[in-house]
Amino acid sequence: MSDVAIVCKGALCKCKFGNTPDQIEIVSTHKEFVNETSGSQKMIATTMDIGQPFLVKTFGQCKLQPTTGGFLPCVPAITQWQGFYDKVTLSNMGKILTEDSKAICAIAGAPCVEITFHGQVAVPGASQMQQAEEQVHAQLNPLANPQGAPEQEATHTIQIT
């Protein structure tokens, strides 16, 4: 599990038969969130997120549904997920989706929807600043002060004419 990221609300998916990506919108009900203190934004995606668990509910045009004028719009119908983390069961009885998970769409009948971005965004906190090596940090960001020493107030003035 350490090599793959947990998928959460806002993750990006694409269908190999569609032409536009879409975001996962969690449709199952549970109380588990990832990487946030307030527990309100990044709900974990699970195997119970089936049907149309997407924000826009389309991947554009479906190459499996040709018409005389092109292709019919994609209307994803997820029947199940594969490649999930099966060692943990959440409160909705679902298993955790990882960035390696794939969904089976009723139209394709095969795993065709994959995760392109897991949805988690790193936000450094105070503990990371305390662990930062001062010399490296100073080279990367010379204006920041990783040790928390009081900053000196500017003593010069700028006159605009």
OpenMM code with the backbone's topology and positions (N, CA, C; nanometers):
from openmm import Vec3, app, unit

residues = "MET SER ASP VAL ALA ILE VAL CYS LYS GLY ALA LEU CYS LYS CYS LYS PHE GLY ASN THR PRO ASP GLN ILE GLU ILE VAL SER THR HIS LYS GLU PHE VAL ASN GLU THR SER GLY SER GLN LYS MET ILE ALA THR THR MET ASP ILE GLY GLN PRO PHE LEU VAL LYS THR PHE GLY GLN CYS LYS LEU GLN PRO THR THR GLY GLY PHE LEU PRO CYS VAL PRO ALA ILE THR GLN TRP GLN GLY PHE TYR ASP LYS VAL THR LEU SER ASN MET GLY LYS ILE LEU THR GLU ASP SER LYS ALA ILE CYS ALA ILE ALA GLY ALA PRO CYS VAL GLU ILE THR PHE HIS GLY GLN VAL ALA VAL PRO GLY ALA SER GLN MET GLN GLN ALA GLU GLU GLN VAL HIS ALA GLN LEU ASN PRO LEU ALA ASN PRO GLN GLY ALA PRO GLU GLN GLU ALA THR HIS THR ILE GLN ILE THR".split()
positions = [
    Vec3(0.0827, -0.1201, 0.0000),
    Vec3(0.0000, 0.0000, 0.0000),
    Vec3(0.0863, 0.1253, 0.0000),
    Vec3(0.2090, 0.1170, 0.0468),
    Vec3(0.2928, 0.2366, 0.0556),
    Vec3(0.3345, 0.2903, -0.0819),
    Vec3(0.3250, 0.2096, -0.1855),
    Vec3(0.3675, 0.2544, -0.3176),
    Vec3(0.2559, 0.3210, -0.3974),
    Vec3(0.1321, 0.3089, -0.3521),
    Vec3(0.0207, 0.3679, -0.4255),
    Vec3(-0.0573, 0.4626, -0.3352),
    Vec3(-0.1184, 0.5626, -0.3963),
    Vec3(-0.1944, 0.6615, -0.3199),
    Vec3(-0.3411, 0.6220, -0.3127),
    Vec3(-0.4047, 0.6614, -0.2033),
    Vec3(-0.5478, 0.6417, -0.1854),
    Vec3(-0.6211, 0.7448, -0.2701),
    Vec3(-0.7282, 0.7023, -0.3353),
    Vec3(-0.8069, 0.7908, -0.4201),
    Vec3(-0.9131, 0.8595, -0.3343),
    Vec3(-0.9333, 0.9889, -0.3588),
    Vec3(-1.0330, 1.0640, -0.2831),
    Vec3(-1.1130, 1.1541, -0.3769),
    Vec3(-1.2125, 1.2205, -0.3190),
    Vec3(-1.2966, 1.3120, -0.3959),
    Vec3(-1.2085, 1.4113, -0.4712),
    Vec3(-1.2410, 1.4332, -0.5969),
    Vec3(-1.1625, 1.5248, -0.6794),
    Vec3(-1.0594, 1.4552, -0.7659),
    Vec3(-1.0448, 1.3233, -0.7502),
    Vec3(-0.9508, 1.2487, -0.8335),
    Vec3(-0.9950, 1.2562, -0.9792),
    Vec3(-0.8991, 1.2530, -1.0695),
    Vec3(-0.9302, 1.2566, -1.2127),
    Vec3(-0.9281, 1.1165, -1.2712),
    Vec3(-1.0260, 1.0888, -1.3556),
    Vec3(-1.0352, 0.9597, -1.4242),
    Vec3(-1.0485, 0.9831, -1.5731),
    Vec3(-1.0134, 0.8805, -1.6492),
    Vec3(-1.0358, 0.8859, -1.7935),
    Vec3(-1.0794, 0.7477, -1.8397),
    Vec3(-1.1572, 0.7476, -1.9460),
    Vec3(-1.2003, 0.6224, -2.0073),
    Vec3(-1.1226, 0.6062, -2.1369),
    Vec3(-1.0755, 0.4870, -2.1635),
    Vec3(-0.9966, 0.4690, -2.2859),
    Vec3(-1.0827, 0.4776, -2.4117),
    Vec3(-1.2160, 0.4807, -2.3948),
    Vec3(-1.3052, 0.4965, -2.5102),
    Vec3(-1.3670, 0.6356, -2.5177),
    Vec3(-1.3330, 0.7227, -2.4227),
    Vec3(-1.3838, 0.8599, -2.4219),
    Vec3(-1.2761, 0.9573, -2.4654),
    Vec3(-1.3102, 1.0877, -2.4664),
    Vec3(-1.2110, 1.1859, -2.5093),
    Vec3(-1.1907, 1.2998, -2.4092),
    Vec3(-1.2579, 1.2979, -2.2936),
    Vec3(-1.2350, 1.3996, -2.1910),
    Vec3(-1.2312, 1.3334, -2.0529),
    Vec3(-1.1510, 1.3861, -1.9614),
    Vec3(-1.1470, 1.3305, -1.8259),
    Vec3(-1.2650, 1.3819, -1.7428),
    Vec3(-1.2859, 1.3211, -1.6277),
    Vec3(-1.3895, 1.3648, -1.5341),
    Vec3(-1.3397, 1.3399, -1.3926),
    Vec3(-1.3958, 1.4116, -1.2964),
    Vec3(-1.3570, 1.3972, -1.1554),
    Vec3(-1.4482, 1.2990, -1.0847),
    Vec3(-1.3893, 1.2253, -0.9899),
    Vec3(-1.4706, 1.1372, -0.9057),
    Vec3(-1.5496, 1.2227, -0.8073),
    Vec3(-1.6765, 1.1944, -0.7987),
    Vec3(-1.7666, 1.2565, -0.7015),
    Vec3(-1.8192, 1.1402, -0.6168),
    Vec3(-1.7831, 1.1357, -0.4922),
    Vec3(-1.8181, 1.0226, -0.4064),
    Vec3(-1.9701, 1.0131, -0.3932),
    Vec3(-2.0258, 0.8960, -0.4273),
    Vec3(-2.1704, 0.8770, -0.4182),
    Vec3(-2.2099, 0.7897, -0.2993),
    Vec3(-2.1149, 0.7133, -0.2466),
    Vec3(-2.1454, 0.6291, -0.1307),
    Vec3(-2.1384, 0.7133, -0.0033),
    Vec3(-2.2030, 0.6648, 0.1016),
    Vec3(-2.2064, 0.7384, 0.2275),
    Vec3(-2.1192, 0.6684, 0.3308),
    Vec3(-2.0191, 0.7399, 0.3801),
    Vec3(-1.9332, 0.6901, 0.4880),
    Vec3(-1.8660, 0.8089, 0.5533),
    Vec3(-1.7803, 0.7832, 0.6513),
    Vec3(-1.7217, 0.8922, 0.7303),
    Vec3(-1.5696, 0.8954, 0.7252),
    Vec3(-1.5086, 0.8291, 0.6308),
    Vec3(-1.3632, 0.8227, 0.6259),
    Vec3(-1.3074, 0.9224, 0.5242),
    Vec3(-1.2102, 1.0006, 0.5729),
    Vec3(-1.1452, 1.1029, 0.4905),
    Vec3(-0.9953, 1.0779, 0.4923),
    Vec3(-0.9233, 1.1387, 0.3986),
    Vec3(-0.7794, 1.1202, 0.3895),
    Vec3(-0.7086, 1.2554, 0.3913),
    Vec3(-0.5957, 1.2605, 0.4653),
    Vec3(-0.5035, 1.3742, 0.4673),
    Vec3(-0.5671, 1.5105, 0.4906),
    Vec3(-0.6506, 1.5194, 0.5914),
    Vec3(-0.7011, 1.6503, 0.6303),
    Vec3(-0.7480, 1.6441, 0.7751),
    Vec3(-0.7323, 1.7520, 0.8427),
    Vec3(-0.7662, 1.7550, 0.9850),
    Vec3(-0.9148, 1.7766, 1.0095),
    Vec3(-0.9821, 1.8491, 0.9224),
    Vec3(-1.1232, 1.8796, 0.9465),
    Vec3(-1.2173, 1.7674, 0.9044),
    Vec3(-1.1745, 1.6781, 0.8152),
    Vec3(-1.2603, 1.5686, 0.7715),
    Vec3(-1.3842, 1.6168, 0.6996),
    Vec3(-1.3653, 1.6995, 0.5979),
    Vec3(-1.4817, 1.7505, 0.5261),
    Vec3(-1.4628, 1.7598, 0.3747),
    Vec3(-1.3408, 1.7488, 0.3265),
    Vec3(-1.3144, 1.7722, 0.1845),
    Vec3(-1.2734, 1.6477, 0.1064),
    Vec3(-1.1844, 1.5672, 0.1596),
    Vec3(-1.1230, 1.4586, 0.0836),
    Vec3(-1.1759, 1.3215, 0.1263),
    Vec3(-1.3040, 1.2967, 0.0985),
    Vec3(-1.3631, 1.1670, 0.1305),
    Vec3(-1.2991, 1.0591, 0.0432),
    Vec3(-1.2701, 0.9443, 0.1031),
    Vec3(-1.2046, 0.8339, 0.0327),
    Vec3(-1.3020, 0.7687, -0.0653),
    Vec3(-1.2556, 0.7420, -0.1862),
    Vec3(-1.3346, 0.6710, -0.2870),
    Vec3(-1.3296, 0.5219, -0.2565),
    Vec3(-1.4428, 0.4546, -0.2729),
    Vec3(-1.4501, 0.3115, -0.2409),
    Vec3(-1.5134, 0.2332, -0.3550),
    Vec3(-1.5119, 0.1030, -0.3395),
    Vec3(-1.5724, 0.0136, -0.4386),
    Vec3(-1.7242, 0.0279, -0.4425),
    Vec3(-1.7827, 0.0979, -0.3466),
    Vec3(-1.9269, 0.1211, -0.3446),
    Vec3(-1.9652, 0.2424, -0.4311),
    Vec3(-1.8666, 0.3135, -0.4823),
    Vec3(-1.8924, 0.4271, -0.5711),
    Vec3(-1.9116, 0.3750, -0.7132),
    Vec3(-2.0318, 0.3285, -0.7387),
    Vec3(-2.0644, 0.2711, -0.8700),
    Vec3(-2.1794, 0.3503, -0.9319),
    Vec3(-2.2171, 0.3127, -1.0511),
    Vec3(-2.3193, 0.3887, -1.1237),
    Vec3(-2.2515, 0.5015, -1.1985),
    Vec3(-2.2800, 0.6260, -1.1582),
    Vec3(-2.2190, 0.7441, -1.2204),
    Vec3(-2.1498, 0.8281, -1.1131),
    Vec3(-2.0398, 0.7798, -1.0585),
    Vec3(-1.9715, 0.8544, -0.9514),
    Vec3(-1.8775, 0.9624, -1.0032),
    Vec3(-1.9252, 1.0442, -1.0958),
    Vec3(-1.8414, 1.1456, -1.1571),
    Vec3(-1.9107, 1.2813, -1.1536),
    Vec3(-1.8334, 1.3858, -1.1511),
    Vec3(-1.8853, 1.5214, -1.1384),
    Vec3(-1.9700, 1.5614, -1.2597),
    Vec3(-1.9154, 1.5495, -1.3790),
    Vec3(-1.9858, 1.5891, -1.5008),
    Vec3(-2.0679, 1.4729, -1.5571),
    Vec3(-2.0375, 1.3531, -1.5142),
    Vec3(-2.1064, 1.2299, -1.5542),
    Vec3(-2.0913, 1.1961, -1.7024),
    Vec3(-1.9745, 1.2285, -1.7565),
    Vec3(-1.9450, 1.1917, -1.8948),
    Vec3(-1.7949, 1.1961, -1.9200),
    Vec3(-1.7505, 1.1166, -2.0147),
    Vec3(-1.6119, 1.1205, -2.0612),
    Vec3(-1.6086, 1.1716, -2.2050),
    Vec3(-1.7053, 1.2537, -2.2410),
    Vec3(-1.7112, 1.3089, -2.3763),
    Vec3(-1.7869, 1.2171, -2.4690),
    Vec3(-1.7298, 1.1880, -2.5840),
    Vec3(-1.7920, 1.0994, -2.6815),
    Vec3(-1.7401, 0.9577, -2.6627),
    Vec3(-1.8296, 0.8605, -2.6715),
    Vec3(-1.7926, 0.7192, -2.6515),
    Vec3(-1.7606, 0.6540, -2.7858),
    Vec3(-1.6375, 0.6081, -2.8014),
    Vec3(-1.5940, 0.5446, -2.9264),
    Vec3(-1.6613, 0.4100, -2.9496),
    Vec3(-1.7272, 0.3568, -2.8463),
    Vec3(-1.7976, 0.2288, -2.8607),
    Vec3(-1.9409, 0.2474, -2.9100),
    Vec3(-1.9842, 0.3739, -2.9277),
    Vec3(-2.1209, 0.4011, -2.9705),
    Vec3(-2.1225, 0.4932, -3.0923),
    Vec3(-2.0784, 0.4411, -3.2079),
    Vec3(-2.0734, 0.5247, -3.3287),
    Vec3(-2.2137, 0.5510, -3.3844),
    Vec3(-2.2288, 0.6678, -3.4453),
    Vec3(-2.3519, 0.7031, -3.5166),
    Vec3(-2.3118, 0.7615, -3.6522),
    Vec3(-2.4085, 0.7957, -3.7311),
    Vec3(-2.3770, 0.8533, -3.8627),
    Vec3(-2.3136, 0.9916, -3.8489),
    Vec3(-2.3412, 1.0612, -3.7389),
    Vec3(-2.2857, 1.1950, -3.7189),
    Vec3(-2.1656, 1.1982, -3.6265),
    Vec3(-2.1114, 1.0863, -3.5902),
    Vec3(-1.9965, 1.0800, -3.4993),
    Vec3(-2.0151, 0.9712, -3.3946),
    Vec3(-2.0129, 1.0108, -3.2692),
    Vec3(-2.0300, 0.9155, -3.1604),
    Vec3(-2.1335, 0.9682, -3.0618),
    Vec3(-2.2033, 0.8773, -2.9947),
    Vec3(-2.2969, 0.9168, -2.8902),
    Vec3(-2.2202, 0.9680, -2.7691),
    Vec3(-2.2829, 1.0528, -2.6894),
    Vec3(-2.2156, 1.0980, -2.5666),
    Vec3(-2.1944, 0.9802, -2.4708),
    Vec3(-2.0827, 0.9842, -2.4023),
    Vec3(-2.0507, 0.8813, -2.3034),
    Vec3(-2.1392, 0.9050, -2.1807),
    Vec3(-2.2041, 0.7999, -2.1353),
    Vec3(-2.2789, 0.8024, -2.0105),
    Vec3(-2.2245, 0.6856, -1.9281),
    Vec3(-2.1229, 0.7102, -1.8441),
    Vec3(-2.0600, 0.5993, -1.7729),
    Vec3(-2.1584, 0.5278, -1.6813),
    Vec3(-2.1469, 0.3981, -1.6812),
    Vec3(-2.2285, 0.3140, -1.5937),
    Vec3(-2.1336, 0.2137, -1.5285),
    Vec3(-2.0705, 0.2548, -1.4195),
    Vec3(-1.9712, 0.1716, -1.3519),
    Vec3(-2.0419, 0.0578, -1.2795),
    Vec3(-2.0031, -0.0637, -1.3124),
    Vec3(-2.0641, -0.1803, -1.2484),
    Vec3(-1.9792, -0.2333, -1.1335),
    Vec3(-1.8486, -0.2173, -1.1436),
    Vec3(-1.7591, -0.2596, -1.0351),
    Vec3(-1.6199, -0.2030, -1.0548),
    Vec3(-1.5415, -0.2072, -0.9466),
    Vec3(-1.4020, -0.1616, -0.9481),
    Vec3(-1.3105, -0.2816, -0.9296),
    Vec3(-1.1938, -0.2752, -0.9906),
    Vec3(-1.0902, -0.3776, -0.9744),
    Vec3(-0.9619, -0.3105, -0.9270),
    Vec3(-0.8717, -0.3886, -0.8646),
    Vec3(-0.7413, -0.3370, -0.8233),
    Vec3(-0.7482, -0.2481, -0.7014),
    Vec3(-0.8442, -0.2702, -0.6146),
    Vec3(-0.8602, -0.1900, -0.4926),
    Vec3(-0.7791, -0.2505, -0.3782),
    Vec3(-0.7691, -0.1776, -0.2674),
    Vec3(-0.6973, -0.2242, -0.1483),
    Vec3(-0.7961, -0.3045, -0.0644),
    Vec3(-0.7771, -0.4351, -0.0579),
    Vec3(-0.8769, -0.5223, 0.0040),
    Vec3(-0.8526, -0.5551, 0.1511),
    Vec3(-0.7494, -0.4980, 0.2124),
    Vec3(-0.7187, -0.5298, 0.3516),
    Vec3(-0.7953, -0.4430, 0.4519),
    Vec3(-0.8676, -0.3426, 0.4041),
    Vec3(-0.9448, -0.2535, 0.4908),
    Vec3(-1.0859, -0.2411, 0.4334),
    Vec3(-1.1860, -0.2528, 0.5227),
    Vec3(-1.3250, -0.2309, 0.4847),
    Vec3(-1.3744, -0.1073, 0.5577),
    Vec3(-1.4262, -0.0105, 0.4836),
    Vec3(-1.4751, 0.1134, 0.5439),
    Vec3(-1.6181, 0.0953, 0.5951),
    Vec3(-1.6708, 0.1986, 0.6582),
    Vec3(-1.8025, 0.1893, 0.7221),
    Vec3(-1.9165, 0.1647, 0.6234),
    Vec3(-1.8977, 0.1934, 0.4953),
    Vec3(-2.0011, 0.1659, 0.3956),
    Vec3(-1.9849, 0.0275, 0.3335),
    Vec3(-1.8988, -0.0539, 0.3941),
    Vec3(-1.8676, -0.1901, 0.3490),
    Vec3(-1.7903, -0.1915, 0.2163),
    Vec3(-1.7351, -0.0792, 0.1779),
    Vec3(-1.6555, -0.0702, 0.0563),
    Vec3(-1.5074, -0.0836, 0.0851),
    Vec3(-1.4334, -0.1179, -0.0161),
    Vec3(-1.2874, -0.1267, -0.0098),
    Vec3(-1.2281, 0.0007, -0.0688),
    Vec3(-1.1071, 0.0365, -0.0245),
    Vec3(-1.0416, 0.1609, -0.0647),
    Vec3(-0.9893, 0.1514, -0.2083),
    Vec3(-1.0227, 0.2524, -0.2892),
    Vec3(-0.9680, 0.2608, -0.4248),
    Vec3(-0.8290, 0.3219, -0.4183),
    Vec3(-0.7387, 0.2714, -0.5016),
    Vec3(-0.6039, 0.3262, -0.5117),
    Vec3(-0.5842, 0.3807, -0.6530),
    Vec3(-0.4729, 0.4475, -0.6736),
    Vec3(-0.4461, 0.5034, -0.8064),
    Vec3(-0.4286, 0.3951, -0.9126),
    Vec3(-0.4146, 0.2683, -0.8720),
    Vec3(-0.4047, 0.1568, -0.9667),
    Vec3(-0.5397, 0.0930, -0.9970),
    Vec3(-0.6462, 0.1377, -0.9309),
    Vec3(-0.7787, 0.0797, -0.9513),
    Vec3(-0.8324, 0.1128, -1.0901),
    Vec3(-0.9143, 0.0221, -1.1425),
    Vec3(-0.9804, 0.0428, -1.2719),
    Vec3(-1.1273, 0.0054, -1.2562),
    Vec3(-1.2121, 0.0749, -1.3309),
    Vec3(-1.3558, 0.0500, -1.3236),
    Vec3(-1.4042, -0.0183, -1.4508),
    Vec3(-1.5031, -0.1053, -1.4324),
    Vec3(-1.5674, -0.1711, -1.5454),
    Vec3(-1.6945, -0.0935, -1.5777),
    Vec3(-1.7072, -0.0515, -1.7018),
    Vec3(-1.8254, 0.0205, -1.7489),
    Vec3(-1.9184, -0.0800, -1.8164),
    Vec3(-2.0486, -0.0638, -1.7982),
    Vec3(-2.1464, -0.1550, -1.8574),
    Vec3(-2.1412, -0.1518, -2.0108),
    Vec3(-2.1048, -0.0394, -2.0680),
    Vec3(-2.0978, -0.0276, -2.2149),
    Vec3(-1.9814, -0.1103, -2.2691),
    Vec3(-1.8642, -0.0977, -2.2079),
    Vec3(-1.7451, -0.1691, -2.2555),
    Vec3(-1.7430, -0.3135, -2.2070),
    Vec3(-1.7927, -0.3377, -2.0868),
    Vec3(-1.7889, -0.4725, -2.0306),
    Vec3(-1.6503, -0.5142, -1.9862),
    Vec3(-1.5595, -0.4195, -1.9797),
    Vec3(-1.4209, -0.4483, -1.9408),
    Vec3(-1.3677, -0.3288, -1.8620),
    Vec3(-1.2558, -0.3483, -1.7883),
    Vec3(-1.1977, -0.2340, -1.7154),
    Vec3(-1.1441, -0.1304, -1.8136),
    Vec3(-1.2138, -0.0192, -1.8259),
    Vec3(-1.1740, 0.0832, -1.9226),
    Vec3(-1.1555, 0.2202, -1.8574),
    Vec3(-1.2002, 0.2393, -1.7337),
    Vec3(-1.1867, 0.3671, -1.6651),
    Vec3(-1.0710, 0.3576, -1.5672),
    Vec3(-0.9738, 0.4454, -1.5841),
    Vec3(-0.8575, 0.4434, -1.4947),
    Vec3(-0.8386, 0.5787, -1.4276),
    Vec3(-0.7655, 0.5767, -1.3177),
    Vec3(-0.7403, 0.6972, -1.2392),
    Vec3(-0.6107, 0.7603, -1.2883),
    Vec3(-0.6180, 0.8883, -1.3248),
    Vec3(-0.4986, 0.9572, -1.3730),
    Vec3(-0.4364, 1.0466, -1.2662),
    Vec3(-0.5157, 1.0900, -1.1672),
    Vec3(-0.4661, 1.1683, -1.0534),
    Vec3(-0.5496, 1.1312, -0.9324),
    Vec3(-0.4850, 1.0944, -0.8232),
    Vec3(-0.5532, 1.0402, -0.7054),
    Vec3(-0.6321, 1.1418, -0.6252),
    Vec3(-0.6108, 1.2717, -0.6462),
    Vec3(-0.6895, 1.3735, -0.5785),
    Vec3(-0.6268, 1.4349, -0.4551),
    Vec3(-0.5193, 1.3750, -0.4046),
    Vec3(-0.4547, 1.4298, -0.2855),
    Vec3(-0.3520, 1.5358, -0.3256),
    Vec3(-0.3459, 1.6422, -0.2470),
    Vec3(-0.2503, 1.7491, -0.2711),
    Vec3(-0.1700, 1.7690, -0.1434),
    Vec3(-0.0393, 1.7669, -0.1548),
    Vec3(0.0468, 1.7839, -0.0374),
    Vec3(0.0412, 1.9282, 0.0113),
    Vec3(0.0183, 1.9434, 0.1404),
    Vec3(0.0181, 2.0755, 0.2029),
    Vec3(0.1142, 2.0691, 0.3205),
    Vec3(0.2330, 2.1276, 0.3077),
    Vec3(0.3300, 2.1195, 0.4170),
    Vec3(0.2805, 2.1942, 0.5401),
    Vec3(0.3110, 2.1376, 0.6546),
    Vec3(0.2701, 2.1981, 0.7808),
    Vec3(0.3889, 2.2367, 0.8660),
    Vec3(0.3621, 2.2729, 0.9903),
    Vec3(0.4662, 2.3187, 1.0823),
    Vec3(0.5692, 2.2090, 1.1100),
    Vec3(0.5252, 2.0831, 1.1185),
    Vec3(0.6205, 1.9758, 1.1489),
    Vec3(0.7219, 1.9568, 1.0354),
    Vec3(0.6791, 1.9769, 0.9104),
    Vec3(0.7740, 1.9664, 0.7991),
    Vec3(0.8739, 2.0808, 0.8026),
    Vec3(0.8306, 2.1979, 0.8438),
    Vec3(0.9231, 2.3115, 0.8542),
    Vec3(1.0280, 2.2860, 0.9623),
    Vec3(0.9885, 2.2235, 1.0719),
    Vec3(1.0828, 2.1950, 1.1803),
    Vec3(1.1850, 2.0900, 1.1388),
    Vec3(1.1461, 1.9992, 1.0499),
    Vec3(1.2359, 1.8928, 1.0061),
    Vec3(1.3235, 1.9341, 0.8879),
    Vec3(1.2976, 2.0500, 0.8314),
    Vec3(1.3716, 2.0951, 0.7141),
    Vec3(1.5170, 2.1250, 0.7502),
    Vec3(1.6065, 2.0872, 0.6619),
    Vec3(1.7468, 2.1201, 0.6812),
    Vec3(1.7643, 2.2674, 0.6439),
    Vec3(1.8185, 2.3443, 0.7372),
    Vec3(1.8246, 2.4893, 0.7214),
    Vec3(1.9022, 2.5310, 0.5968),
    Vec3(2.0148, 2.4658, 0.5710),
    Vec3(2.0977, 2.5057, 0.4561),
    Vec3(2.0259, 2.4770, 0.3234),
    Vec3(1.9620, 2.3606, 0.3128),
    Vec3(1.8897, 2.3262, 0.1901),
    Vec3(1.7705, 2.4189, 0.1728),
    Vec3(1.6987, 2.4405, 0.2807),
    Vec3(1.5813, 2.5269, 0.2749),
    Vec3(1.6192, 2.6697, 0.2342),
    Vec3(1.7296, 2.7196, 0.2858),
    Vec3(1.7755, 2.8551, 0.2529),
    Vec3(1.8099, 2.8671, 0.1046),
    Vec3(1.8613, 2.7590, 0.0446),
    Vec3(1.8942, 2.7623, -0.0979),
    Vec3(1.7678, 2.7558, -0.1839),
    Vec3(1.6694, 2.6796, -0.1390),
    Vec3(1.5453, 2.6672, -0.2143),
    Vec3(1.4575, 2.7915, -0.2026),
    Vec3(1.4534, 2.8464, -0.0826),
    Vec3(1.3678, 2.9616, -0.0580),
    Vec3(1.4400, 3.0582, 0.0355),
    Vec3(1.5251, 3.1440, -0.0182),
    Vec3(1.6069, 3.2311, 0.0663),
    Vec3(1.5269, 3.3351, 0.1452),
    Vec3(1.4020, 3.3579, 0.1099),
    Vec3(1.3220, 3.4564, 0.1808),
    Vec3(1.2521, 3.3984, 0.3042),
    Vec3(1.2445, 3.2672, 0.3134),
    Vec3(1.1776, 3.2039, 0.4277),
    Vec3(1.2772, 3.1792, 0.5398),
    Vec3(1.2264, 3.1704, 0.6601),
    Vec3(1.3103, 3.1471, 0.7765),
    Vec3(1.2636, 3.0184, 0.8454),
    Vec3(1.3267, 2.9032, 0.8176),
    Vec3(1.2771, 2.7773, 0.8716),
    Vec3(1.2918, 2.7630, 1.0226),
    Vec3(1.3786, 2.8368, 1.0843),
    Vec3(1.3992, 2.8221, 1.2286),
    Vec3(1.3048, 2.9079, 1.3111),
    Vec3(1.2275, 2.9912, 1.2493),
    Vec3(1.1293, 3.0714, 1.3205),
    Vec3(1.1881, 3.1890, 1.3958),
    Vec3(1.3102, 3.2315, 1.3633),
    Vec3(1.3702, 3.3482, 1.4285),
    Vec3(1.2890, 3.4713, 1.3916),
    Vec3(1.2789, 3.5659, 1.4815),
    Vec3(1.1993, 3.6844, 1.4505),
    Vec3(1.2575, 3.7589, 1.3305),
    Vec3(1.1688, 3.7963, 1.2430),
    Vec3(1.2121, 3.8695, 1.1248),
    Vec3(1.2350, 4.0151, 1.1624),
    Vec3(1.3326, 4.0776, 1.0997),
    Vec3(1.3617, 4.2174, 1.1278),
    Vec3(1.2718, 4.3059, 1.0425),
    Vec3(1.2276, 4.4127, 1.1026),
    Vec3(1.1419, 4.5051, 1.0327),
    Vec3(1.2263, 4.5871, 0.9353),
    Vec3(1.1707, 4.6159, 0.8197),
    Vec3(1.2416, 4.6942, 0.7195),
    Vec3(1.2652, 4.8358, 0.7726),
    Vec3(1.3855, 4.8875, 0.7489),
    Vec3(1.4201, 5.0199, 0.7996),
    Vec3(1.4266, 5.1245, 0.6885),
    Vec3(1.3997, 5.0857, 0.5670),
    Vec3(1.4059, 5.1811, 0.4570),
    Vec3(1.2647, 5.2138, 0.4077),
    Vec3(1.2539, 5.3225, 0.3399),
    Vec3(1.1259, 5.3628, 0.2828),
    Vec3(1.1431, 5.3839, 0.1344),
    Vec3(1.0328, 5.3615, 0.0655),
    Vec3(1.0339, 5.3805, -0.0799),
    Vec3(0.9428, 5.4992, -0.1086),
    Vec3(0.9941, 5.5913, -0.1868),
    Vec3(0.9162, 5.7083, -0.2221),
    Vec3(0.8752, 5.6963, -0.3686),
    Vec3(0.7458, 5.7072, -0.3913),
    Vec3(0.6942, 5.6999, -0.5278),
    Vec3(0.6545, 5.8405, -0.5695),
    Vec3(0.7060, 5.8820, -0.6834),
    Vec3(0.6741, 6.0171, -0.7306),
    Vec3(0.5996, 6.0115, -0.8608),
] * unit.nanometer
topology = app.Topology()
chain = topology.addChain("A")
for resn in residues:
    res = topology.addResidue(resn, chain)
    for name in ("N", "CA", "C"):
        topology.addAtom(name, app.Element.getBySymbol(name[0]), res)
